Amino acid sequence: MDRLQVIVTYDISADKARHKVSECCLDYGLDRTQYSVFSGQLKPTHIRALAKQLEALIEEGHILIIPIARNDWERRQEIGKEISHDDE
């Protein structure tokens, strides 16, 4: 089964929940692209499993999971230098 490019972004005020969400994204092999944004490639079944797991981690806040077609992802434009986000 083909993998899809996916972006996960979240707005969570609780530090503990935010940390758990970021660790979950890393566990699924996603790369941090900004403080509250991860991206990578996942199989559709893994996207559903990730969504279910993330839903269980938060009581308040918002998480957005965006699958992106490969040709659209290849046309993305990145502006500026990447920032290291190893501290969260």
A tleap script that builds the chain and sets N, CA, C and O, in Angstrom:
source leaprc.protein.ff14SB
mol = sequence {
  NMET ASP ARG LEU GLN VAL ILE VAL THR TYR
  ASP ILE SER ALA ASP LYS ALA ARG HIE LYS
  VAL SER GLU CYS CYS LEU ASP TYR GLY LEU
  ASP ARG THR GLN TYR SER VAL PHE SER GLY
  GLN LEU LYS PRO THR HIE ILE ARG ALA LEU
  ALA LYS GLN LEU GLU ALA LEU ILE GLU GLU
  GLY HIE ILE LEU ILE ILE PRO ILE ALA ARG
  ASN ASP TRP GLU ARG ARG GLN GLU ILE GLY
  LYS GLU ILE SER HIE ASP ASP CGLU
}
set mol.1.N position { 0.841 -1.176 0.000 }
set mol.1.CA position { 0.000 0.000 0.000 }
set mol.1.C position { 0.885 1.237 0.000 }
set mol.1.O position { 1.870 1.303 0.735 }
set mol.2.N position { 0.537 2.207 -0.816 }
set mol.2.CA position { 1.336 3.422 -0.928 }
set mol.2.C position { 1.254 4.264 0.330 }
set mol.2.O position { 0.236 4.297 1.020 }
set mol.3.N position { 2.328 4.926 0.600 }
set mol.3.CA position { 2.364 5.875 1.709 }
set mol.3.C position { 1.900 7.232 1.208 }
set mol.3.O position { 2.077 7.569 0.038 }
set mol.4.N position { 1.310 8.000 2.099 }
set mol.4.CA position { 0.879 9.354 1.781 }
set mol.4.C position { 1.736 10.336 2.568 }
set mol.4.O position { 2.123 10.070 3.706 }
set mol.5.N position { 2.024 11.460 1.952 }
set mol.5.CA position { 2.664 12.533 2.710 }
set mol.5.C position { 1.607 13.084 3.651 }
set mol.5.O position { 0.453 13.251 3.257 }
set mol.6.N position { 1.982 13.364 4.870 }
set mol.6.CA position { 1.023 13.853 5.852 }
set mol.6.C position { 1.654 14.977 6.661 }
set mol.6.O position { 2.848 14.957 6.958 }
set mol.7.N position { 0.828 15.956 7.011 }
set mol.7.CA position { 1.232 17.029 7.913 }
set mol.7.C position { 0.341 16.933 9.138 }
set mol.7.O position { -0.878 16.804 9.020 }
set mol.8.N position { 0.946 16.997 10.306 }
set mol.8.CA position { 0.207 17.029 11.565 }
set mol.8.C position { 0.546 18.350 12.244 }
set mol.8.O position { 1.715 18.656 12.477 }
set mol.9.N position { -0.472 19.120 12.556 }
set mol.9.CA position { -0.276 20.389 13.245 }
set mol.9.C position { -1.220 20.437 14.436 }
set mol.9.O position { -2.315 19.877 14.392 }
set mol.10.N position { -0.798 21.099 15.486 }
set mol.10.CA position { -1.630 21.123 16.680 }
set mol.10.C position { -1.477 22.426 17.438 }
set mol.10.O position { -0.462 23.116 17.343 }
set mol.11.N position { -2.527 22.741 18.200 }
set mol.11.CA position { -2.559 23.899 19.083 }
set mol.11.C position { -3.077 23.386 20.425 }
set mol.11.O position { -4.283 23.233 20.622 }
set mol.12.N position { -2.164 23.129 21.328 }
set mol.12.CA position { -2.489 22.542 22.624 }
set mol.12.C position { -1.782 23.362 23.699 }
set mol.12.O position { -0.561 23.513 23.669 }
set mol.13.N position { -2.553 23.892 24.649 }
set mol.13.CA position { -1.947 24.757 25.664 }
set mol.13.C position { -1.313 23.978 26.814 }
set mol.13.O position { -0.373 24.473 27.436 }
set mol.14.N position { -1.797 22.782 27.110 }
set mol.14.CA position { -1.253 21.998 28.222 }
set mol.14.C position { 0.103 21.400 27.846 }
set mol.14.O position { 0.207 20.634 26.888 }
set mol.15.N position { 1.134 21.754 28.602 }
set mol.15.CA position { 2.494 21.304 28.300 }
set mol.15.C position { 2.613 19.787 28.227 }
set mol.15.O position { 3.221 19.252 27.299 }
set mol.16.N position { 2.034 19.094 29.202 }
set mol.16.CA position { 2.158 17.634 29.263 }
set mol.16.C position { 1.512 16.974 28.045 }
set mol.16.O position { 2.101 16.080 27.438 }
set mol.17.N position { 0.310 17.409 27.689 }
set mol.17.CA position { -0.385 16.850 26.523 }
set mol.17.C position { 0.364 17.186 25.243 }
set mol.17.O position { 0.490 16.345 24.353 }
set mol.18.N position { 0.861 18.414 25.149 }
set mol.18.CA position { 1.603 18.830 23.951 }
set mol.18.C position { 2.855 17.972 23.773 }
set mol.18.O position { 3.189 17.573 22.657 }
set mol.19.N position { 3.542 17.694 24.875 }
set mol.19.CA position { 4.736 16.853 24.815 }
set mol.19.C position { 4.377 15.429 24.376 }
set mol.19.O position { 5.077 14.839 23.553 }
set mol.20.N position { 3.294 14.881 24.919 }
set mol.20.CA position { 2.867 13.534 24.536 }
set mol.20.C position { 2.510 13.464 23.053 }
set mol.20.O position { 2.825 12.481 22.383 }
set mol.21.N position { 1.858 14.499 22.541 }
set mol.21.CA position { 1.507 14.528 21.119 }
set mol.21.C position { 2.769 14.569 20.267 }
set mol.21.O position { 2.868 13.843 19.277 }
set mol.22.N position { 3.728 15.401 20.634 }
set mol.22.CA position { 4.961 15.474 19.846 }
set mol.22.C position { 5.720 14.148 19.892 }
set mol.22.O position { 6.271 13.724 18.876 }
set mol.23.N position { 5.760 13.488 21.046 }
set mol.23.CA position { 6.428 12.188 21.152 }
set mol.23.C position { 5.715 11.134 20.304 }
set mol.23.O position { 6.368 10.293 19.687 }
set mol.24.N position { 4.398 11.175 20.271 }
set mol.24.CA position { 3.627 10.233 19.460 }
set mol.24.C position { 3.955 10.424 17.976 }
set mol.24.O position { 4.149 9.451 17.249 }
set mol.25.N position { 4.014 11.668 17.540 }
set mol.25.CA position { 4.354 11.947 16.138 }
set mol.25.C position { 5.744 11.411 15.806 }
set mol.25.O position { 5.950 10.819 14.747 }
set mol.26.N position { 6.687 11.619 16.708 }
set mol.26.CA position { 8.042 11.105 16.500 }
set mol.26.C position { 8.043 9.581 16.463 }
set mol.26.O position { 8.765 8.979 15.668 }
set mol.27.N position { 7.234 8.950 17.325 }
set mol.27.CA position { 7.140 7.489 17.342 }
set mol.27.C position { 6.647 6.932 16.010 }
set mol.27.O position { 7.004 5.816 15.632 }
set mol.28.N position { 5.833 7.699 15.303 }
set mol.28.CA position { 5.339 7.277 13.999 }
set mol.28.C position { 6.308 7.634 12.870 }
set mol.28.O position { 6.003 7.427 11.695 }
set mol.29.N position { 7.461 8.164 13.226 }
set mol.29.CA position { 8.486 8.460 12.231 }
set mol.29.C position { 8.322 9.796 11.539 }
set mol.29.O position { 8.962 10.049 10.518 }
set mol.30.N position { 7.469 10.658 12.083 }
set mol.30.CA position { 7.289 11.979 11.480 }
set mol.30.C position { 8.423 12.896 11.914 }
set mol.30.O position { 8.994 12.722 12.991 }
set mol.31.N position { 8.744 13.865 11.079 }
set mol.31.CA position { 9.805 14.832 11.359 }
set mol.31.C position { 9.187 16.145 11.792 }
set mol.31.O position { 8.193 16.597 11.222 }
set mol.32.N position { 9.784 16.754 12.807 }
set mol.32.CA position { 9.319 18.074 13.245 }
set mol.32.C position { 9.771 19.115 12.215 }
set mol.32.O position { 10.953 19.193 11.881 }
set mol.33.N position { 8.829 19.907 11.720 }
set mol.33.CA position { 9.176 20.962 10.776 }
set mol.33.C position { 9.029 22.343 11.400 }
set mol.33.O position { 9.677 23.295 10.964 }
set mol.34.N position { 8.188 22.456 12.408 }
set mol.34.CA position { 8.051 23.658 13.231 }
set mol.34.C position { 7.685 23.179 14.630 }
set mol.34.O position { 7.501 21.980 14.836 }
set mol.35.N position { 7.575 24.086 15.594 }
set mol.35.CA position { 7.319 23.651 16.975 }
set mol.35.C position { 6.089 22.769 17.093 }
set mol.35.O position { 6.123 21.773 17.816 }
set mol.36.N position { 5.020 23.098 16.417 }
set mol.36.CA position { 3.785 22.327 16.513 }
set mol.36.C position { 3.372 21.738 15.174 }
set mol.36.O position { 2.182 21.567 14.907 }
set mol.37.N position { 4.346 21.431 14.337 }
set mol.37.CA position { 4.067 20.873 13.012 }
set mol.37.C position { 5.034 19.729 12.723 }
set mol.37.O position { 6.248 19.869 12.869 }
set mol.38.N position { 4.476 18.606 12.315 }
set mol.38.CA position { 5.262 17.440 11.915 }
set mol.38.C position { 4.863 17.036 10.502 }
set mol.38.O position { 3.743 17.309 10.069 }
set mol.39.N position { 5.770 16.391 9.786 }
set mol.39.CA position { 5.434 15.875 8.458 }
set mol.39.C position { 6.215 14.594 8.202 }
set mol.39.O position { 7.234 14.320 8.836 }
set mol.40.N position { 5.710 13.830 7.263 }
set mol.40.CA position { 6.362 12.586 6.886 }
set mol.40.C position { 5.422 11.753 6.041 }
set mol.40.O position { 4.362 12.220 5.624 }
set mol.41.N position { 5.819 10.517 5.792 }
set mol.41.CA position { 5.008 9.613 4.981 }
set mol.41.C position { 4.483 8.474 5.848 }
set mol.41.O position { 5.228 7.849 6.603 }
set mol.42.N position { 3.182 8.220 5.718 }
set mol.42.CA position { 2.542 7.141 6.453 }
set mol.42.C position { 1.580 6.396 5.549 }
set mol.42.O position { 1.029 6.965 4.607 }
set mol.43.N position { 1.384 5.122 5.842 }
set mol.43.CA position { 0.340 4.357 5.169 }
set mol.43.C position { -1.013 4.843 5.697 }
set mol.43.O position { -1.100 5.294 6.839 }
set mol.44.N position { -2.064 4.756 4.884 }
set mol.44.CA position { -3.388 5.188 5.354 }
set mol.44.C position { -3.814 4.524 6.667 }
set mol.44.O position { -4.447 5.167 7.504 }
set mol.45.N position { -3.476 3.257 6.855 }
set mol.45.CA position { -3.837 2.588 8.110 }
set mol.45.C position { -3.100 3.204 9.298 }
set mol.45.O position { -3.644 3.278 10.399 }
set mol.46.N position { -1.865 3.644 9.073 }
set mol.46.CA position { -1.102 4.282 10.141 }
set mol.46.C position { -1.624 5.684 10.431 }
set mol.46.O position { -1.558 6.146 11.570 }
set mol.47.N position { -2.143 6.364 9.412 }
set mol.47.CA position { -2.742 7.682 9.636 }
set mol.47.C position { -3.954 7.537 10.553 }
set mol.47.O position { -4.131 8.322 11.485 }
set mol.48.N position { -4.784 6.537 10.288 }
set mol.48.CA position { -5.962 6.307 11.130 }
set mol.48.C position { -5.556 5.929 12.555 }
set mol.48.O position { -6.156 6.401 13.521 }
set mol.49.N position { -4.540 5.079 12.680 }
set mol.49.CA position { -4.069 4.679 14.012 }
set mol.49.C position { -3.481 5.874 14.765 }
set mol.49.O position { -3.706 6.026 15.966 }
set mol.50.N position { -2.735 6.712 14.064 }
set mol.50.CA position { -2.167 7.912 14.673 }
set mol.50.C position { -3.281 8.829 15.168 }
set mol.50.O position { -3.211 9.348 16.282 }
set mol.51.N position { -4.300 9.027 14.347 }
set mol.51.CA position { -5.412 9.896 14.731 }
set mol.51.C position { -6.089 9.379 15.996 }
set mol.51.O position { -6.409 10.156 16.895 }
set mol.52.N position { -6.300 8.099 16.063 }
set mol.52.CA position { -6.944 7.494 17.230 }
set mol.52.C position { -6.074 7.672 18.475 }
set mol.52.O position { -6.578 7.996 19.550 }
set mol.53.N position { -4.785 7.460 18.324 }
set mol.53.CA position { -3.873 7.594 19.453 }
set mol.53.C position { -3.784 9.044 19.917 }
set mol.53.O position { -3.777 9.309 21.119 }
set mol.54.N position { -3.716 9.989 18.972 }
set mol.54.CA position { -3.642 11.401 19.331 }
set mol.54.C position { -4.919 11.856 20.025 }
set mol.54.O position { -4.869 12.632 20.980 }
set mol.55.N position { -6.046 11.379 19.551 }
set mol.55.CA position { -7.325 11.753 20.157 }
set mol.55.C position { -7.365 11.369 21.638 }
set mol.55.O position { -7.936 12.092 22.455 }
set mol.56.N position { -6.768 10.251 21.973 }
set mol.56.CA position { -6.757 9.788 23.360 }
set mol.56.C position { -5.819 10.600 24.252 }
set mol.56.O position { -5.913 10.536 25.477 }
set mol.57.N position { -4.910 11.366 23.634 }
set mol.57.CA position { -3.910 12.092 24.413 }
set mol.57.C position { -4.352 13.476 24.865 }
set mol.57.O position { -3.761 14.047 25.782 }
set mol.58.N position { -5.382 14.018 24.234 }
set mol.58.CA position { -5.747 15.391 24.570 }
set mol.58.C position { -7.180 15.476 25.092 }
set mol.58.O position { -8.073 14.756 24.645 }
set mol.59.N position { -7.366 16.377 26.046 }
set mol.59.CA position { -8.702 16.698 26.532 }
set mol.59.C position { -9.142 18.030 25.955 }
set mol.59.O position { -10.321 18.232 25.663 }
set mol.60.N position { -8.195 18.933 25.791 }
set mol.60.CA position { -8.455 20.242 25.200 }
set mol.60.C position { -7.388 20.512 24.150 }
set mol.60.O position { -6.268 20.010 24.240 }
set mol.61.N position { -7.742 21.290 23.180 }
set mol.61.CA position { -6.803 21.627 22.122 }
set mol.61.C position { -7.320 21.152 20.781 }
set mol.61.O position { -8.452 20.683 20.667 }
set mol.62.N position { -6.485 21.279 19.774 }
set mol.62.CA position { -6.891 20.963 18.410 }
set mol.62.C position { -5.712 20.340 17.676 }
set mol.62.O position { -4.585 20.831 17.751 }
set mol.63.N position { -5.986 19.257 16.971 }
set mol.63.CA position { -4.978 18.592 16.140 }
set mol.63.C position { -5.546 18.475 14.738 }
set mol.63.O position { -6.702 18.090 14.563 }
set mol.64.N position { -4.749 18.802 13.748 }
set mol.64.CA position { -5.151 18.709 12.352 }
set mol.64.C position { -4.182 17.782 11.629 }
set mol.64.O position { -2.972 18.013 11.642 }
set mol.65.N position { -4.709 16.734 10.999 }
set mol.65.CA position { -3.908 15.791 10.217 }
set mol.65.C position { -4.298 15.982 8.761 }
set mol.65.O position { -5.461 15.815 8.396 }
set mol.66.N position { -3.321 16.334 7.927 }
set mol.66.CA position { -3.598 16.669 6.535 }
set mol.66.C position { -2.829 15.732 5.613 }
set mol.66.O position { -1.608 15.855 5.507 }
set mol.67.N position { -3.507 14.794 4.939 }
set mol.67.CA position { -2.826 13.984 3.923 }
set mol.67.C position { -2.690 14.810 2.639 }
set mol.67.O position { -3.585 15.574 2.275 }
set mol.68.N position { -1.568 14.640 1.977 }
set mol.68.CA position { -1.278 15.443 0.783 }
set mol.68.C position { -0.852 14.526 -0.347 }
set mol.68.O position { -0.012 13.645 -0.160 }
set mol.69.N position { -1.428 14.734 -1.511 }
set mol.69.CA position { -1.044 13.958 -2.688 }
set mol.69.C position { 0.433 14.211 -3.007 }
set mol.69.O position { 0.934 15.324 -2.848 }
set mol.70.N position { 1.116 13.159 -3.458 }
set mol.70.CA position { 2.558 13.241 -3.718 }
set mol.70.C position { 2.913 14.379 -4.676 }
set mol.70.O position { 3.868 15.114 -4.426 }
set mol.71.N position { 2.164 14.537 -5.762 }
set mol.71.CA position { 2.507 15.587 -6.725 }
set mol.71.C position { 2.301 16.979 -6.130 }
set mol.71.O position { 3.034 17.905 -6.477 }
set mol.72.N position { 1.320 17.145 -5.240 }
set mol.72.CA position { 1.145 18.433 -4.578 }
set mol.72.C position { 2.290 18.702 -3.614 }
set mol.72.O position { 2.787 19.825 -3.540 }
set mol.73.N position { 2.716 17.675 -2.870 }
set mol.73.CA position { 3.828 17.845 -1.936 }
set mol.73.C position { 5.104 18.215 -2.673 }
set mol.73.O position { 5.878 19.038 -2.184 }
set mol.74.N position { 5.337 17.631 -3.829 }
set mol.74.CA position { 6.555 17.919 -4.594 }
set mol.74.C position { 6.563 19.349 -5.122 }
set mol.74.O position { 7.626 19.885 -5.433 }
set mol.75.N position { 5.401 19.967 -5.225 }
set mol.75.CA position { 5.315 21.363 -5.701 }
set mol.75.C position { 5.355 22.377 -4.553 }
set mol.75.O position { 5.197 23.575 -4.788 }
set mol.76.N position { 5.565 21.913 -3.318 }
set mol.76.CA position { 5.586 22.827 -2.174 }
set mol.76.C position { 6.733 23.822 -2.315 }
set mol.76.O position { 7.714 23.572 -3.015 }
set mol.77.N position { 6.590 24.928 -1.650 }
set mol.77.CA position { 7.637 25.951 -1.623 }
set mol.77.C position { 8.024 26.190 -0.177 }
set mol.77.O position { 7.170 26.457 0.669 }
set mol.78.N position { 9.296 26.095 0.099 }
set mol.78.CA position { 9.801 26.357 1.438 }
set mol.78.C position { 10.647 27.615 1.377 }
set mol.78.O position { 11.513 27.762 0.515 }
set mol.79.N position { 10.381 28.515 2.303 }
set mol.79.CA position { 11.066 29.805 2.311 }
set mol.79.C position { 11.768 29.978 3.654 }
set mol.79.O position { 11.171 29.738 4.703 }
set mol.80.N position { 13.011 30.385 3.627 }
set mol.80.CA position { 13.747 30.621 4.869 }
set mol.80.C position { 14.540 29.379 5.279 }
set mol.80.O position { 14.476 28.329 4.639 }
set mol.81.N position { 15.277 29.540 6.356 }
set mol.81.CA position { 16.124 28.474 6.871 }
set mol.81.C position { 15.340 27.627 7.845 }
set mol.81.O position { 14.476 28.130 8.563 }
set mol.82.N position { 15.645 26.326 7.872 }
set mol.82.CA position { 15.041 25.437 8.847 }
set mol.82.C position { 15.591 25.754 10.225 }
set mol.82.O position { 16.757 26.120 10.377 }
set mol.83.N position { 14.731 25.609 11.229 }
set mol.83.CA position { 15.122 25.870 12.606 }
set mol.83.C position { 15.129 24.540 13.352 }
set mol.83.O position { 14.221 23.727 13.185 }
set mol.84.N position { 16.150 24.319 14.171 }
set mol.84.CA position { 16.219 23.093 14.959 }
set mol.84.C position { 15.225 23.180 16.105 }
set mol.84.O position { 15.168 24.185 16.814 }
set mol.85.N position { 14.425 22.101 16.287 }
set mol.85.CA position { 13.404 22.070 17.337 }
set mol.85.C position { 13.648 20.896 18.258 }
set mol.85.O position { 12.704 20.207 18.644 }
set mol.86.N position { 14.886 20.657 18.614 }
set mol.86.CA position { 15.247 19.506 19.439 }
set mol.86.C position { 14.878 19.695 20.913 }
set mol.86.O position { 14.929 18.737 21.685 }
set mol.87.N position { 14.508 20.912 21.314 }
set mol.87.CA position { 14.293 21.173 22.731 }
set mol.87.C position { 12.899 20.847 23.227 }
set mol.87.O position { 12.676 20.907 24.436 }
set mol.88.N position { 11.936 20.501 22.361 }
set mol.88.CA position { 10.580 20.184 22.823 }
set mol.88.C position { 10.326 18.710 22.786 }
set mol.88.O position { 9.236 18.261 23.140 }
savepdb mol mol.pdb
quit
